[in-house]
Amino acid sequence: MKNSIKEIASKSIESFASNLKGSLVFPTDSNYDDTRKVYNAMINKRPGLFAMCKTVDDVISSVNFARENNLLVAIRGGGHNGAGLGLCDDGLVIDLSGIKFVEVDTSNNTVKVGGGNIWNEVDTATHEYGLAIPSGMISTTGVGGLTLGGGVGYLTRKYGLTIDNLLEADMVLADGSFVTVNATEDTDLFWAIRGGGGNFGVVTSFTFQAHPVKTIMGGPTLWPIERVEEIMAWYDIFIQEVSEDLNGFIATMVIPESPFPEHLHNKKFCGIVWCYVGNPDKFDALFKAVLELNPVFAHVGEMPFPALQSMFDGLLPSGLQWYWRADFFNELGPEVRAEHLKYGSSIPTPLSQMHLYPLSGAASRVGAEETPWAYRDAKYAGVYIGVDSDPKNATKITDWCKAYQEALHPHSAGGAYSNFMMEEGQDRIKASYKHNYDRLARIKNSYDPDNLFRVNQNIIPKK
């Protein structure tokens, strides 16, 4: 049983506060309600205390305070987690938003990033040097959460998952010690954090390998939802065989009123959002096969890579209602395509959607035991996303997501990308790490035997 903040002596809290360069936020403070907001407005947790950390020493003090006082503790980086796992009720939230820096080393194209950064800050810094790190699809996402879960994005086929480009991390462990992990130091721990989530400690900095990416060819193509089975069947072959320089995720969606043309507004579509990082002179010939399918809308052209990464930020700001479900898929056969037609034709709100992200290319060439990401042989990471601005529609979007996922799960590979999961129980977590779960549980036991870091897709310590 965890203690409540209310049970801790005021002198202990005063001593904790006096050792921080950052600040504490209490439920009685005027900024408390703003502080407890996260990206998903469906989350309504009420922490007992926030430690707004500015330094590694602040993180160490916060971890020690939580452990010594037997508090439930959550770690918040960018606050994007759909399940709200950056917060906890009544416990301590260790907030990393004050630990931000981006250091680009052009001698070896590496980038060191603070644990509190979000990806648009990293993209802006690396773009100046014609570099990019494989990350996600929304640039307001936190670096920490996305990386520790795996990191699927526009550059996955060309340069792998985000974890495949992680070279080193600085961490505070459950006992309050500070370590640097990489391919030669604390190698088990380095293995575990590349997909094992926040189970093993608080990462205060990440060092990534960046790649030469500056200007890309990118943007969406759309077809009426009635053609989703045809387009998906074509895509399933095309995206596996085409050059790894081209990536594109396929979606069912409703087109919003801005920034698209009026004749598309509020209609349901099958869409593909493309990203090409190869020789521009070869793009037209490679993309000809797409245009021969006669999309009703095609807005694909040259742009800076950060423009693509942030293309949907404005449509999906912080403060909306969100619900997620997810699965990995090995094939998109007729039964799968039929369900996408059914549920893509019944999208409940204008911002709700389904995405399938291809995992072929560089991501698929990493061994299934080289990182905790067990589904290197899967073709796609799928996600069903219910989104709306009105809390009254929370049940509607949740029910649609659940029904969509339940209809397709029998055709799935079994598990899901952890960053796309809500709180769905231990069986689901084990299925998502598959053969790697036992090793993760043993490493968890070595570094966090009392499961201090449990507010996550939790791996139970096991000897």
N, C-alpha and C positions, 0 to 999 in steps of 0.2 A: 504494500500500500504506500503510495507516494504522499508526501506531506503537502500541505497547502502553504502558500506564501504567508497566509494569515497566522500560521503557527510559528513562524520564525521570529525570533526576538528582534526588536527594532535596532538594537546595538549591532547585531550581525549584519543587518542590511546597511546600516550606516557605515560600517567598516568596509563592506563590499563597495559601496558607492565611492568612498574616499580613495580607493585604489584604482578607479577607472579614469581614463582620459576622456572617455565618452560619458554617457549619461544614463540614468534609469528613468523609465516611464511607468507610473503607477496607474491603477484604475481611477484614482481620484484626480489625476492630472487633466488639464483642459485639452491636451493633444492626444489623449489616450485613444479615443474613438478613431481618429485619423490614423494613428500609429498601427492599430490592429487591422486596418483594411489591407486586403490582398487583391490580387488580380481578379480572382473569382468572387463576385459579390454574394454568391450562394453560401460562402463560408462565413460563419458568425461566431467564431470562437472568442473567448474572453480570457486571455492570459492574465496571470497574477502579477507579472512583472516583465518588462522589456529591458534588456541590457543592450543599449545602442553602442556597439563597439567601434572604436576608432583604430585600435592597434592590436597586434597579436597578444600583447600582455593583457589587454582587456578580455580577449577570448579565453586565455588561460584562467584568469580570475573568475570568469563567468562559469566555465566548466567546473572549476574547483568548488565554487559556491553551490552549484546545482548538485554535485555529487555529495558534498559534505552535509547538505541539508535534505538529501533524499527527495529532490524535486523532479517532477516531470519536466523535460527540457526539449524544446524544438529549436531547430536551426533555420533561420530565414536569410536567404540570399536575395534573389530578385522577387520573391513572393508570387511566382507564376504557377506554382504547383496546383493542378486542378483540384486535388483532394484537400487542399489547404494544409499540407503537412509541414508548412513553415510556421504554423501556430499550434498552440495547445491550450486547453482550458485549464486555468488556475495555476499553471506552472510558469517556468521561466522561458522566454524566447530570447535566444542569442541572435541578435540582428547584426548582419555583416555589411549593411549598406554604407557604413562609413569607412570601409576598407576598400578603397578603389584606387587603382593605378593601372596603366597600360604601358609597358616598357618593350619597345621593339628593338631587337638586335639584328641589324641588316647583315652582319658578318656571317650569320648562319640561319637567318630568317626564322628566329625563334621569338616568341612573345610571352612575356610574363604578365599575368593579370591578377588583380585582387579578387578575393573571394566574394566581394560585394558588387562587382561590376555586372552590368547588363551588356548584351551583345552589341547593341548599336554603338556603345562607347568603344568597344573593341574594333568593330568594323570601321568606324571613322578613323581611328588611329592607324590601323594596318593599311587602309586604302591609300593613305598618303605615300606609302612605299610600294604600292602595287602588289600588296599581299592580302591574303585572306586565310582564315581558319575555318574548316568545316564546322558548321553550327546548325541552327534550326531554320525555321521559316518565318518567325516573328522576331524582330530585332529587340523588342522590349523584354524578351526572356532573359532570366538570370544565367550568368555563365556557370555558376556552381551546380545548380539543379540539373540543367541540361547536360552538362559534362558527366556528372556522376552517374546519371542514368543511362548514358550511351551517346546520344547526340546524332539524330537523323536530320539531314538537311539537303540543300540544293547541291552541295559538293560531294555527297555520299558516294556516288558512282565513280567519280574521278579520284577522290582523295580519302575515302573511307569515312567512318563515324568520327565524331569528335574525340572519343576515347582512343581511337587509333592514332591520333595526333597529339596525345598528351605525353609529354616527356618527363614531367616532374611535378610534384605537389608538396607544399608545406602544410603541415597538419598539426592540430592540437588533439591529443588523444584523451580518452576518458579519464586517465589518471592525471591529466594536466600537463603531461610532457609534450614537448614540441619536437617534431621529426620532419625530415625531408625524405620523401620516398621517390624512387626512380627505378630504372632497370638494374641497378647494382646495389641500392640501399633499401632495406626493408621491402624486399621484392614481393613477398606474399601480400603485404599491405598495398603495394603499388598495383598488383594484379587485382585486388579486391575492389579498389575504388574506381577501376575502369569498367563501370557498369553496375557495381554493387550498391549504388546510392549513398546516402548519408549515414550508413550504418556504422562506420568505422572511425569517425572523428570529424572534426570541423576543419575544412580545407580553407586556409587563409590566403593561399595563392596557387595559381596553376601556371605551368610553363608549357606552351604549345609549339609544335612545328607548324609554321605558316607556309603557304604556297603562292606561287605567282598567279594572282587573279586580280584583274583591275576592271576592265570593261568586258561585259558579257553580252550575249544575245538572250533576251528573256522576255517573258510575259505570257498571258493566257490565250488559249483557244477554247471556243465553246461550241457545243452541239446541243440541240434540243434533247431533253431527258429521254424522249422516246427512242433515241438512238444509243442509249447507254450500253445495251448489250453488244451491239455491233462495234462500237468504239472501244469498249473494254476488251473484247476478243482480239481486235487488231493490236491494241496497246500491249496486251500480254505477250505477244510475240515481238513486236517492234522494240520495246524498251529493253528486252533481254539481249537483243542482237545488235542494236545500234551502237555506234562509238560511245565509249564512256565519257567523252567530252559533252554529251547531251544527257541531261537529266530532265525529268518531268514527273510531277505527281498528278494522279488522276483523282477526280472529285465528283461528287454529286452536290449540287448547291443551288441556291436562289440568288439571282443577281440583284444587288442592292441598287438604290436610286442614284448613288454616286460612287465612283466617277464614270460609270458605264453609260452608253447611249440609251435614250429613253425607250426605244423599242424593245430593249432587253429587260427592263425593270420588272422585278417581282415575278419573273418567270423561272421555271426550274430547268437546269442544264446539267449536262455532263461536261466537265471542264478538265483541261490539262494545263498546268502552269509549268513553263519550260525554263531551263537554264542551260546555256551552251557556253563552254569555256575554251573551245578550241579555236582553230584558225578561222577568222571571219570569212575568208574567201571560200571556205568549204561549206559554209552554213546553208546557203540556198539549196545546194544539191542534196544535202542531208535532210533538210526540212521539207523537201518537195513531197515526200510521202504523207506528211501531215496535211498539207494544203490540198492534196488530192482527195481528202475525205470531206472537203467542202464545209469547213466550219462556218457557222453563221456569224462568228466574230473571231478575229485573229489580230491581236495587238502585241506582236512579238518583234522586238527591235533592239538596237544597241543601247546599253545603259551602264552606268557604274554598278558594280556588284552590290554595294550597300543600298542602292535604290530598289533592287529586287528584294533584298532581305527585309526591307522596311515597307514593301508595297502594300501590305495588308494591315499595318499598324493602326492606321486611322480608322479602318472599319471595325477593328477589334480592340478598342481601348480598355484600360483597366476599369473595373466597376460593373461589368455585365454579369449576368447569371450564366454559369457554365456547368455542364455535366459531360463527362467523358466515359467512353468504353472503348476497348481495343482488342485486337487479335493480330497474330502473324498469319500469313497465308503462303502456301506453296504453289497454289494454282488459282486461276480465275475461270473455272469451268462453267458450263451452262447453268447449273443450279445456283452458283454464286452470282453470276450475272443477272439472273432472274430476280434474285432478292434485292440487288442494287436498283433494278428498275422499280420494284415494288416500293422500297423505302425511300429511294430518291424521288419518287413521284408523290410522296406524302410528307415531305419535309415540313415540320410544324411551324417554324418561324423563319424570317428572312435570313438570319445569320447562322442558322444550324446547317451542318454540312457533314460530308464523309470524305476522308482522304485516304488514298493508298500510296505509300512512299516506297519506291523501288529500292531494294537492298542488293542489287547486282553490282558487278564491277569490283572496285577496290575493297568495299566492305565485305564482300563474299569471299575474298581470298585470305582473310584472317582465320586462323583455326578456331574451332568451336570451344577449345579449352584455353586459348591464348588470353582471353579476357572472360569475365563472367557472362558476357552477351552470348547466350547459348544457341541462338537461332541464326547462325551465319549462313545456313543453307536455305533460309526462308527467302522467298522472292519479294515479299511486301510486308511492311508494317502498316496495318490498317487502323484507323481511328474514326469513331462516330462521335460527333461533337454537337451537343445541344447548346445553343446560345440565344439569349434574349436579354433585353434591357429591363423587362418588367418582371418583378418577383412573382407576380400572379401566374406567370407561364412556367415556373420552375418545374412543376409536376409534368406539364405537357412535354417539355424538352427532355426531361429525365426518362419518361416512359418511352418516348420515341427512340432514344439512344439504347435503352435496355432491350427493346424489342428488336431493333436492327442487329445488335450484337448477338442476341440469343438466336436469331434466325440464321446468322452466318457462322456462329461458333462451331457447329458440327462439321463445317467444311474447312475449319482453320487448322493451323499447325499445333494448336494447343495452348500456348502462352501468349503473352503480350509484352510490348515495350513498356517498361515500368513507368516512364514519364507520362504515359497516356492512361494510367490506371487510377481509379478512385480507391477507396479503402474497400477491398474486395475479399480479404481473408487470406489465411496462410496457404491454403491449397492453391489459390491463384498465384501467389508469389512463388511457391515452389515450382509450379508449372512454367512460370516465366523464366526461371533460372535453370530448370531442367537438371541435367547431369552436373552442373556447376554449383548447385545449392549446397551440397554437403561440404564442399571445400570452403565456400563462403561462411558456413556456420562454424567451421573449425577456426577460421581466421577471426571471425567475430568473437569467439570464445577467448582467443589469445589477446585481443586488443580491447574488448569491451565485454568481459564476462558477466557483468551485472546488467547489461543491456541499457546503459544510460541513454544511448542514442537509439531510441525506440520509436520516435514519432517520424516514421518513414515507411516505405514498403519493407517491413521489418524482417530481418533475418535473425532467427532465434539462436543464441550461442549454443554450441554443441561440442563436447570434447571428442 
